[in-house]
Amino acid sequence: MSETAGDDYTSVLRTFANYCNAADEKDLDLLHDVFTPDAIWALSDGIEMHGIGEMQAMIDRAVTTPRLTFHSISNVALTLDGDEGTATSNWILHGRTAVDVPWSVVSVGTYRDKLKKVGDRWLIADRRLDKWV
């Protein structure tokens, strides 16, 4: 059964939601449902991670306590061509220093993604992060 364009779009949005949840909940295994095994993740400060193992190690170091961050992705512009695609989206990161402290905006920016269809799922093969604030 082939997916429709709507199903593909929903699959990409599910991948983006999994990314947010993996970071916010420190669910390192969930990154396998976000990135291709050989994916590149480039941060705005020039740091690049290659492969899911490096990404897991970075999140493990950066997220000391789950649920102190809240990622949100919006304004997704998606172009799909066969089993490859590109997406540009905006993100906002809220944070707090403890679970009983109010949220504040930590940073905002843009993701520029290259996507690959693997089986029936769309995964990120290359993610570039442009940080505005």
DSSP file (Angstrom, degrees, kcal/mol; ACC not computed):
  #  RESIDUE AA STRUCTURE BP1 BP2  ACC     N-H-->O    O-->H-N    N-H-->O    O-->H-N    TCO  KAPPA ALPHA  PHI   PSI    X-CA   Y-CA   Z-CA
    1    1 A M              0   0    0      0, 0.0     2,-0.3     0, 0.0     0, 0.0   0.000 360.0 360.0 360.0 126.5    0.0    0.0    0.0
    2    2 A S        -     0   0    0      1,-0.1     2,-0.2     0, 0.0   118,-0.0  -0.638 360.0-118.3 -91.0 148.8    1.5    3.3   -1.0
    3    3 A E        -     0   0    0     -2,-0.3     2,-0.1     1,-0.1    -1,-0.1  -0.514  22.7-127.6 -81.8 150.8    1.2    6.4    1.2
    4    4 A T     >  -     0   0    0     -2,-0.2     4,-2.2     1,-0.1     5,-0.2  -0.453  32.2-100.3 -86.1 169.3   -0.6    9.5    0.0
    5    5 A A  H  > S+     0   0    0      1,-0.2     4,-2.4     2,-0.2     5,-0.2   0.882 126.0  54.0 -57.5 -38.9    1.0   12.9    0.1
    6    6 A G  H  > S+     0   0    0      1,-0.2     4,-2.3     2,-0.2    -1,-0.2   0.889 106.9  50.4 -62.8 -40.0   -1.0   13.6    3.2
    7    7 A D  H  > S+     0   0    0      2,-0.2     4,-2.2     1,-0.2    -1,-0.2   0.883 109.8  51.2 -65.5 -38.3    0.3   10.5    4.9
    8    8 A D  H  X S+     0   0    0     -4,-2.2     4,-2.2     2,-0.2    -2,-0.2   0.925 110.1  48.9 -63.1 -45.0    3.9   11.5    4.0
    9    9 A Y  H  X S+     0   0    0     -4,-2.4     4,-2.3     1,-0.2    -2,-0.2   0.919 111.5  49.5 -61.6 -43.8    3.3   15.0    5.5
   10   10 A T  H  X S+     0   0    0     -4,-2.3     4,-2.2     1,-0.2    -1,-0.2   0.880 108.5  53.8 -62.6 -38.6    1.9   13.4    8.7
   11   11 A S  H  X S+     0   0    0     -4,-2.2     4,-2.1     2,-0.2    -1,-0.2   0.902 108.8  48.6 -63.4 -41.6    4.9   11.0    8.8
   12   12 A V  H  X S+     0   0    0     -4,-2.2     4,-2.4     2,-0.2    -2,-0.2   0.924 111.1  50.0 -64.6 -43.9    7.3   14.0    8.7
   13   13 A L  H  X S+     0   0    0     -4,-2.3     4,-2.3     1,-0.2    -2,-0.2   0.878 109.0  52.5 -62.4 -36.8    5.4   15.8   11.4
   14   14 A R  H  X S+     0   0    0     -4,-2.2     4,-2.5     2,-0.2    -1,-0.2   0.909 108.5  50.8 -64.0 -41.5    5.5   12.6   13.5
   15   15 A T  H  X S+     0   0    0     -4,-2.1     4,-1.9     2,-0.2    -2,-0.2   0.915 110.4  48.9 -61.1 -43.5    9.3   12.5   13.1
   16   16 A F  H  X S+     0   0    0     -4,-2.4     4,-2.0     2,-0.2    -2,-0.2   0.892 111.4  49.6 -64.9 -39.0    9.6   16.2   14.1
   17   17 A A  H  X S+     0   0    0     -4,-2.3     4,-2.6     1,-0.2    -2,-0.2   0.901 108.6  53.0 -65.8 -40.2    7.4   15.5   17.2
   18   18 A N  H  X S+     0   0    0     -4,-2.5     4,-2.7     1,-0.2    -1,-0.2   0.882 106.6  54.0 -61.0 -38.0    9.6   12.5   18.1
   19   19 A Y  H  X S+     0   0    0     -4,-1.9     4,-2.1     2,-0.2     5,-0.2   0.945 109.7  46.4 -60.7 -49.0   12.6   14.8   17.9
   20   20 A C  H  X S+     0   0    0     -4,-2.0     4,-2.8     1,-0.2    51,-0.3   0.927 115.0  46.6 -60.0 -46.0   11.1   17.2   20.4
   21   21 A N  H  X S+     0   0    0     -4,-2.6     4,-2.6     1,-0.2     6,-0.5   0.882 108.9  54.7 -66.0 -38.5   10.1   14.4   22.7
   22   22 A A  H  X>S+     0   0    0     -4,-2.7     5,-1.4    -5,-0.2     4,-0.6   0.925 115.1  39.9 -60.2 -44.5   13.5   12.7   22.5
   23   23 A A  H  <5S+     0   0    0     -4,-2.1     3,-0.3     3,-0.2    -2,-0.2   0.940 120.0  43.0 -70.6 -47.5   15.2   15.9   23.5
   24   24 A D  H  <5S+     0   0    0     -4,-2.8    43,-2.9     1,-0.2    45,-0.3   0.840 123.8  35.4 -71.6 -33.7   12.7   17.0   26.2
   25   25 A E  H  <5S-     0   0    0     -4,-2.6    -1,-0.2    -5,-0.2    -2,-0.2   0.457 104.4-124.4 -97.0  -2.6   12.3   13.6   27.8
   26   26 A K  T  <5 +     0   0    0     -4,-0.6     2,-1.2    -3,-0.3    -3,-0.2   0.906  52.2 160.8  55.5  43.8   15.9   12.5   27.3
   27   27 A D    > < +     0   0    0     -5,-1.4     3,-0.9    -6,-0.5     4,-0.4  -0.730  12.7 177.2 -95.3  85.0   14.6    9.5   25.4
   28   28 A L  G >  S+     0   0    0     -2,-1.2     3,-1.1     1,-0.3     4,-0.2   0.809  74.1  58.5 -65.4 -31.9   17.8    8.6   23.6
   29   29 A D  G >  S+     0   0    0      1,-0.2     3,-1.7     2,-0.2    -1,-0.3   0.805  93.2  68.3 -67.0 -28.0   16.4    5.5   21.9
   30   30 A L  G X  S+     0   0    0     -3,-0.9     3,-2.0     1,-0.3    -1,-0.2   0.711  79.8  78.5 -65.3 -19.1   13.7    7.6   20.3
   31   31 A L  G X> S+     0   0    0     -3,-1.1     4,-2.6    -4,-0.4     3,-1.5   0.757  80.9  67.8 -61.4 -22.2   16.3    9.2   18.1
   32   32 A H  G <4 S+     0   0    0     -3,-1.7    -1,-0.3     1,-0.3    -2,-0.2   0.723  99.0  51.0 -68.1 -19.8   16.2    6.0   16.0
   33   33 A D  G <4 S+     0   0    0     -3,-2.0    -1,-0.3    -4,-0.2    -2,-0.2   0.245 117.0  40.8 -96.4  11.1   12.7    7.2   15.0
   34   34 A V  T <4 S+     0   0    0     -3,-1.5    90,-3.4     1,-0.3     2,-0.3   0.698 111.9  39.2-120.5 -49.4   14.0   10.6   14.0
   35   35 A F  E  < S-a  124   0A   0     -4,-2.6    -1,-0.3    88,-0.2    90,-0.2  -0.771  75.7-113.9-113.2 150.4   17.4   10.3   12.2
   36   36 A T  E >   -     0   0A   0     88,-2.2     3,-2.0    -2,-0.3    15,-0.1  -0.458  44.4-105.3 -67.7 155.4   18.9    8.0    9.7
   37   37 A P  E 3  S+     0   0A   0      0, 0.0    15,-1.1     0, 0.0    16,-0.3   0.821 121.4  40.0 -56.6 -31.8   21.8    6.0   11.2
   38   38 A D  E 3  S+     0   0A   0     13,-0.2    87,-0.1    14,-0.1    -2,-0.0   0.116  89.0 143.2-103.4  20.4   24.4    8.1    9.3
   39   39 A A  E <   -     0   0A   0     -3,-2.0    12,-3.4    85,-0.1     2,-0.4  -0.112  43.0-137.3 -62.8 157.2   22.6   11.5    9.8
   40   40 A I  E     -aB 126  50A   0     85,-1.8    87,-2.6    10,-0.2     2,-0.5  -0.953  12.9-168.2-114.4 136.7   24.4   14.8   10.4
   41   41 A W  E     -aB 127  49A   0      8,-2.3     8,-2.4    -2,-0.4     2,-0.5  -0.963   8.1-168.8-126.5 111.3   23.1   17.3   13.0
   42   42 A A  E     -aB 128  48A   0     85,-3.3    87,-2.2    -2,-0.5     6,-0.2  -0.895   6.6-152.9-108.6 121.9   24.8   20.7   12.7
   43   43 A L    >   -     0   0    0      4,-3.1     3,-1.7    -2,-0.5    87,-0.0  -0.428  30.4-107.0 -87.4 165.7   24.3   23.2   15.5
   44   44 A S  T 3  S+     0   0    0      1,-0.3    -1,-0.1     2,-0.1    86,-0.0   0.701 115.8  62.4 -68.2 -19.3   24.4   27.0   15.0
   45   45 A D  T 3  S-     0   0    0      2,-0.1    -1,-0.3    85,-0.0     3,-0.1   0.339 122.7 -99.8 -89.0   8.3   27.8   27.2   16.8
   46   46 A G  S <  S+     0   0    0     -3,-1.7     2,-0.3     1,-0.3    -2,-0.1   0.320  77.9 138.5  94.5  -8.2   29.5   25.0   14.1
   47   47 A I        -     0   0    0     -5,-0.1    -4,-3.1     1,-0.0     2,-0.4  -0.551  33.2-166.1 -71.7 131.9   29.4   21.8   16.1
   48   48 A E  E     -B   42   0A   0     -2,-0.3     2,-0.4    -6,-0.2    -6,-0.2  -0.974   8.3-159.4-121.1 135.6   28.4   18.8   13.9
   49   49 A M  E     -B   41   0A   0     -8,-2.4    -8,-2.3    -2,-0.4     2,-0.6  -0.934   6.2-156.9-111.1 137.8   27.4   15.4   15.1
   50   50 A H  E     +B   40   0A   0     -2,-0.4     4,-0.5   -10,-0.2   -10,-0.2  -0.955  58.5   0.4-118.9 115.4   27.7   12.4   12.8
   51   51 A G  S  > S-     0   0    0    -12,-3.4     4,-1.5    -2,-0.6     3,-0.4   0.106  87.7 -81.6  89.9 155.5   25.5    9.4   13.5
   52   52 A I  H  > S+     0   0    0    -15,-1.1     4,-2.9     1,-0.2     5,-0.2   0.823 122.4  63.4 -63.7 -33.5   22.9    8.7   16.2
   53   53 A G  H  > S+     0   0    0    -16,-0.3     4,-2.1     1,-0.2    -1,-0.2   0.915 104.9  45.2 -59.6 -44.5   25.6    7.7   18.7
   54   54 A E  H  > S+     0   0    0     -4,-0.5     4,-2.0    -3,-0.4    -1,-0.2   0.873 113.4  51.2 -66.7 -36.1   27.1   11.2   18.7
   55   55 A M  H  X S+     0   0    0     -4,-1.5     4,-2.4     2,-0.2     5,-0.2   0.915 109.4  49.8 -66.6 -42.6   23.7   12.8   18.9
   56   56 A Q  H  X S+     0   0    0     -4,-2.9     4,-2.5     1,-0.2    -2,-0.2   0.911 110.2  50.8 -61.8 -41.9   22.7   10.6   21.9
   57   57 A A  H  X S+     0   0    0     -4,-2.1     4,-1.9    -5,-0.2    -1,-0.2   0.895 110.1  49.6 -63.9 -39.9   25.9   11.5   23.7
   58   58 A M  H  X S+     0   0    0     -4,-2.0     4,-2.7     2,-0.2     5,-0.2   0.933 113.5  44.8 -65.8 -45.7   25.3   15.2   23.2
   59   59 A I  H  X S+     0   0    0     -4,-2.4     4,-2.8     1,-0.2    -2,-0.2   0.896 110.4  55.6 -65.2 -38.8   21.7   15.0   24.5
   60   60 A D  H  < S+     0   0    0     -4,-2.5    -1,-0.2    -5,-0.2    -2,-0.2   0.889 114.3  39.9 -60.7 -39.4   22.9   12.9   27.4
   61   61 A R  H  < S+     0   0    0     -4,-1.9    -2,-0.2    -5,-0.2    -1,-0.2   0.893 120.1  44.2 -73.6 -40.7   25.4   15.6   28.4
   62   62 A A  H  < S+     0   0    0     -4,-2.7     2,-1.1     1,-0.2    -2,-0.2   0.840 105.1  60.9 -78.8 -34.8   23.1   18.6   27.7
   63   63 A V     <  +     0   0    0     -4,-2.8    -1,-0.2    -5,-0.2    -4,-0.0  -0.771  55.5 165.0 -99.8  94.9   19.9   17.4   29.3
   64   64 A T  S    S+     0   0    0     -2,-1.1    -1,-0.2     1,-0.3    -2,-0.1   0.851  73.8  23.5 -78.8 -34.3   20.7   16.8   32.9
   65   65 A T  S >  S-     0   0    0    -41,-0.0     3,-0.9    33,-0.0    -1,-0.3  -0.967  85.6-127.0-134.2 117.0   17.0   16.6   34.0
   66   66 A P  T 3  S+     0   0    0      0, 0.0   -41,-0.2     0, 0.0   -42,-0.1  -0.186  89.4  32.5 -57.3 154.7   14.2   15.7   31.7
   67   67 A R  T 3  S+     0   0    0    -43,-2.9   -42,-0.1     2,-0.2   -43,-0.1   0.605  84.1 104.1  73.6  16.5   11.2   18.0   31.4
   68   68 A L  S <  S+     0   0    0     -3,-0.9    28,-1.9   -44,-0.3     2,-0.3   0.425  79.3  53.1-100.4  -1.1   13.1   21.2   31.9
   69   69 A T  E     -C   95   0A   0    -45,-0.3     2,-0.3    26,-0.2    26,-0.2  -0.934  62.7-164.4-127.7 155.9   12.9   22.0   28.2
   70   70 A F  E     -C   94   0A   0     24,-2.3    24,-2.4    -2,-0.3     2,-0.3  -0.866   9.3-164.0-142.8 104.3   10.0   22.2   25.8
   71   71 A H  E     -C   93   0A   0     -2,-0.3     2,-0.4   -51,-0.3    22,-0.2  -0.644   6.6-174.5 -86.4 144.3   10.7   22.2   22.1
   72   72 A S  E     -C   92   0A   0     20,-1.7    20,-2.0    -2,-0.3     2,-0.4  -0.994   7.1-161.0-140.0 135.3    8.1   23.3   19.6
   73   73 A I  E     +C   91   0A   0     -2,-0.4     2,-0.3    18,-0.2    18,-0.2  -0.946  21.1 157.0-117.9 136.1    8.2   23.2   15.8
   74   74 A S  E     +C   90   0A   0     16,-2.7    16,-2.6    -2,-0.4    -2,-0.0  -0.868  43.8  46.5-145.5 177.5    6.0   25.2   13.5
   75   75 A N  E     -     0   0A   0     -2,-0.3     2,-0.5    14,-0.2    -1,-0.1   0.890  67.8-169.7  52.3  49.3    5.7   26.7   10.0
   76   76 A V  E     -     0   0A   0     13,-0.2     2,-0.6    -3,-0.1    13,-0.2  -0.594  11.2-169.2 -76.6 118.5    6.8   23.5    8.3
   77   77 A A  E     -C   88   0A   0     11,-3.0    11,-2.1    -2,-0.5     2,-0.4  -0.956  16.3-172.7-107.9 116.1    7.5   24.0    4.6
   78   78 A L  E     -C   87   0A   0     -2,-0.6     2,-0.4     9,-0.2     9,-0.2  -0.909  19.6-177.1-122.3 134.4    7.9   20.6    3.0
   79   79 A T  E     -C   86   0A   0      7,-2.7     7,-2.6    -2,-0.4     2,-0.4  -0.986  11.1-172.5-129.0 121.5    9.0   19.4   -0.4
   80   80 A L  E     +C   85   0A   0     -2,-0.4     2,-0.3     5,-0.2     5,-0.2  -0.923  10.5 177.4-117.0 140.1    9.1   15.7   -1.2
   81   81 A D  E >   -C   84   0A   0      3,-3.5     3,-1.6    -2,-0.4     2,-0.4  -0.847  64.9 -55.7-142.2 100.0   10.4   14.1   -4.3
   82   82 A G  T 3  S-     0   0    0     -2,-0.3    -1,-0.0     1,-0.2     0, 0.0  -0.534 121.0 -16.3  67.2-123.4   10.3   10.3   -4.4
   83   83 A D  T 3  S+     0   0    0     -2,-0.4    34,-2.7    -3,-0.1     2,-0.3   0.187 128.7  69.5-100.3  15.7   12.1    9.0   -1.3
   84   84 A E  E <   +CD  81 116A   0     -3,-1.6    -3,-3.5    32,-0.2     2,-0.3  -0.921  55.7 159.4-130.2 157.8   13.9   12.3   -0.6
   85   85 A G  E     -CD  80 115A   0     30,-1.8    30,-3.2    -2,-0.3     2,-0.3  -0.982  26.8-132.6-163.9 171.7   12.8   15.6    0.6
   86   86 A T  E     -CD  79 114A   0     -7,-2.6    -7,-2.7    -2,-0.3     2,-0.3  -0.960  17.9-172.2-132.3 152.8   13.6   18.9    2.3
   87   87 A A  E     -CD  78 113A   0     26,-1.9    26,-3.2    -2,-0.3     2,-0.4  -0.997  10.8-165.6-145.1 141.9   11.9   20.8    5.1
   88   88 A T  E     +CD  77 112A   0    -11,-2.1   -11,-3.0    -2,-0.3     2,-0.3  -0.997  24.3 162.5-122.4 132.8   12.3   24.2    6.6
   89   89 A S  E     - D   0 111A   0     22,-2.0    22,-3.0    -2,-0.4     2,-0.3  -0.977  33.7-121.3-147.4 157.8   10.6   24.9    9.9
   90   90 A N  E     -CD  74 110A   0    -16,-2.6   -16,-2.7    -2,-0.3     2,-0.3  -0.749  28.0-165.7 -98.2 149.9   10.8   27.3   12.8
   91   91 A W  E     -CD  73 109A   0     18,-2.5    18,-2.1    -2,-0.3     2,-0.4  -0.957  11.0-165.0-134.2 154.1   11.5   26.2   16.4
   92   92 A I  E     -CD  72 108A   0    -20,-2.0   -20,-1.7    -2,-0.3     2,-0.6  -0.997   8.8-154.8-136.6 136.6   11.2   27.7   19.8
   93   93 A L  E     -CD  71 107A   0     14,-3.1    13,-3.4    -2,-0.4    14,-1.4  -0.954   8.3-169.6-115.8 117.8   12.8   26.3   23.0
   94   94 A H  E     +CD  70 105A   0    -24,-2.4   -24,-2.3    -2,-0.6     2,-0.3  -0.769  13.7 179.3 -97.8 150.1   11.3   27.1   26.3
   95   95 A G  E     -CD  69 104A   0      9,-2.8     9,-1.8    -2,-0.3     2,-0.3  -0.961  16.7-173.1-146.6 165.4   13.2   26.2   29.5
   96   96 A R        -     0   0    0    -28,-1.9     7,-0.1    -2,-0.3     3,-0.1  -0.969  29.0-129.7-153.3 160.9   13.1   26.3   33.2
   97   97 A T  S    S+     0   0    0     -2,-0.3     2,-0.3     5,-0.3   -29,-0.1   0.620  90.9   8.7 -92.3 -14.0   15.5   25.6   36.0
   98   98 A A  S >  S-     0   0    0      4,-0.1     3,-1.8     3,-0.1    -1,-0.2  -0.971  80.1-104.0-158.8 160.3   13.2   23.3   38.1
   99   99 A V  T 3  S+     0   0    0     -2,-0.3    -1,-0.0     1,-0.3   -32,-0.0   0.718 119.5  51.0 -65.2 -20.3    9.8   21.7   37.6
  100  100 A D  T 3  S+     0   0    0      2,-0.1    -1,-0.3    -3,-0.0    -4,-0.0   0.210  93.2  92.9-101.3  16.2    8.1   24.3   39.9
  101  101 A V  S <  S-     0   0    0     -3,-1.8    -3,-0.1     1,-0.1     0, 0.0  -0.853  83.6-102.6-108.0 142.8    9.5   27.3   38.1
  102  102 A P        -     0   0    0      0, 0.0    -5,-0.3     0, 0.0    -4,-0.1  -0.207  39.0-105.5 -62.2 155.1    7.7   29.1   35.2
  103  103 A W        -     0   0    0     -7,-0.1     2,-0.3    -6,-0.1    -7,-0.2  -0.455  36.8-176.3 -76.2 151.1    8.8   28.6   31.6
  104  104 A S  E     -D   95   0A   0     -9,-1.8    -9,-2.8    -2,-0.1     2,-0.4  -0.972  35.3 -95.8-142.2 158.4   10.7   31.2   29.7
  105  105 A V  E     +D   94   0A   0     -2,-0.3   -11,-0.3   -11,-0.2     3,-0.1  -0.619  36.7 177.0 -76.0 126.7   11.9   31.4   26.1
  106  106 A V  E     -     0   0A   0    -13,-3.4     2,-0.3    -2,-0.4   -12,-0.2   0.851  61.4 -25.0 -94.7 -47.5   15.5   30.2   25.8
  107  107 A S  E     -D   93   0A   0    -14,-1.4   -14,-3.1     2,-0.0    -1,-0.4  -0.986  50.1-157.3-162.7 161.7   16.0   30.4   22.0
  108  108 A V  E     +D   92   0A   0     -2,-0.3    24,-2.8   -16,-0.2    25,-1.4  -0.942  29.0 122.4-139.4 160.4   14.3   30.4   18.6
  109  109 A G  E     -DE  91 131A   0    -18,-2.1   -18,-2.5    -2,-0.3     2,-0.4  -0.966  48.6 -69.2 176.2-158.7   15.4   29.7   15.1
  110  110 A T  E     -DE  90 130A   0     20,-2.6    20,-3.2    -2,-0.3     2,-0.4  -0.969  24.1-148.6-128.9 139.1   15.1   27.6   12.0
  111  111 A Y  E     -DE  89 129A   0    -22,-3.0   -22,-2.0    -2,-0.4     2,-0.5  -0.899   7.7-164.4-100.4 137.4   15.7   24.0   11.1
  112  112 A R  E     -DE  88 128A   0     16,-2.4    16,-2.3    -2,-0.4     2,-0.3  -0.965  21.4-173.8-121.4 111.0   16.8   23.2    7.5
  113  113 A D  E     -DE  87 127A   0    -26,-3.2   -26,-1.9    -2,-0.5     2,-0.5  -0.804  28.4-155.3-115.1 145.6   16.4   19.4    7.0
  114  114 A K  E     -DE  86 126A   0     12,-2.4    11,-3.1    -2,-0.3    12,-1.6  -0.978  29.4-159.6-108.3 131.3   17.2   16.9    4.3
  115  115 A L  E     -DE  85 124A   0    -30,-3.2   -30,-1.8    -2,-0.5     2,-0.4  -0.803  13.8-166.2-116.0 151.4   14.8   13.9    4.6
  116  116 A K  E     -DE  84 123A   0      7,-2.5     7,-3.0    -2,-0.3     2,-0.6  -0.999  22.2-128.6-134.4 139.5   14.9   10.3    3.5
  117  117 A K  E     - E   0 122A   0    -34,-2.7     2,-0.5    -2,-0.4     5,-0.2  -0.784  25.5-175.6 -87.3 123.5   12.0    7.8    3.4
  118  118 A V  E >   - E   0 121A   0      3,-3.3     3,-1.9    -2,-0.6     2,-0.4  -0.953  64.2 -44.9-122.3 108.4   13.1    4.6    5.1
  119  119 A G  T 3  S-     0   0    0     -2,-0.5    -2,-0.0     1,-0.3     0, 0.0  -0.578 124.2 -25.6  66.0-122.8   10.4    2.0    4.8
  120  120 A D  T 3  S+     0   0    0     -2,-0.4     2,-0.4    -3,-0.1    -1,-0.3   0.260 124.5  85.3-104.6  11.5    7.1    3.8    5.6
  121  121 A R  E <   - E   0 118A   0     -3,-1.9    -3,-3.3  -109,-0.0     2,-0.6  -0.873  68.9-136.1-116.8 147.1    8.8    6.5    7.7
  122  122 A W  E     - E   0 117A   0     -2,-0.4     2,-0.3    -5,-0.2    -5,-0.2  -0.893  30.1-175.2 -97.1 124.6   10.4    9.8    6.9
  123  123 A L  E     - E   0 116A   0     -7,-3.0    -7,-2.5    -2,-0.6     2,-0.5  -0.830  29.7-106.0-119.6 157.4   13.6   10.4    8.8
  124  124 A I  E     +aE  35 115A   0    -90,-3.4   -88,-2.2    -2,-0.3    -9,-0.2  -0.727  31.3 175.5 -84.8 124.0   16.0   13.3    9.0
  125  125 A A  E    S+     0   0A   0    -11,-3.1   -85,-1.8    -2,-0.5     2,-0.3   0.690  75.8  12.7 -96.5 -26.3   19.3   12.7    7.1
  126  126 A D  E     -aE  40 114A   0    -12,-1.6   -12,-2.4   -87,-0.2     2,-0.5  -0.916  65.1-172.4-155.0 122.5   20.7   16.1    7.7
  127  127 A R  E     -aE  41 113A   0    -87,-2.6   -85,-3.3    -2,-0.3     2,-0.5  -0.977   2.5-170.1-123.0 123.2   19.6   18.8   10.1
  128  128 A R  E     -aE  42 112A   0    -16,-2.3   -16,-2.4    -2,-0.5     2,-0.6  -0.944  11.2-151.9-111.2 130.3   21.0   22.3   10.1
  129  129 A L  E     - E   0 111A   0    -87,-2.2     2,-0.6    -2,-0.5   -18,-0.2  -0.902   8.7-169.0-108.7 120.8   20.1   24.6   13.0
  130  130 A D  E     - E   0 110A   0    -20,-3.2   -20,-2.6    -2,-0.6     2,-0.5  -0.950  14.0-155.3-105.6 118.0   20.0   28.4   12.5
  131  131 A K  E     + E   0 109A   0     -2,-0.6   -22,-0.3   -22,-0.2    -2,-0.0  -0.826  17.4 179.5 -98.8 126.8   19.7   30.1   15.9
  132  132 A W              0   0    0    -24,-2.8   -23,-0.2    -2,-0.5    -1,-0.2   0.848 360.0 360.0 -89.6 -41.2   18.1   33.6   15.9
  133  133 A V              0   0    0    -25,-1.4   -24,-0.1     0, 0.0    -2,-0.1   0.297 360.0 360.0-133.0 360.0   18.3   34.3   19.7
